[in-house]
Amino acid sequence: MKTPYDPYKNTELWNVISEAIDELIENDDLKERTTHDHIVGYLCQKISFSLTEKGN
């Protein structure tokens, strides 16, 4: 099933965010209440939009 976050998968941004979330979970600093891909994709989308909006 396609999601709006598919364009971000397998990108460096996706990998960095996913790894950071994994570290927070491993340290018991964060608990996922939805799928990992949804969380990572949402953050990728927000960051990309913000950078594009600012012209970076």
Secondary structure, DSSP 4 states (H G I P E B T S, - for coil): ---TTGGGTTSHHHHHHHHHHHHHHHTTS---SS-HHHHHHHHHHHHHHHHHHTT-
